[in-house]
């Protein structure tokens, strides 16, 4: 999922938007983002 996140960020930088259409992929991407962002937020608090 990290690869997809990097691609999405690079496209946003270029002014483009990446849209995921597969519901299974969207669910897994959101699950990965929640896990990753919460872990990153916890590391910043310490």
Secondary structure by P-SEA (a helix, b strand, c coil): caaaaaaaaaaaaacbbbbbccaaaaaaaaaaaaaaaaaaaaaaac
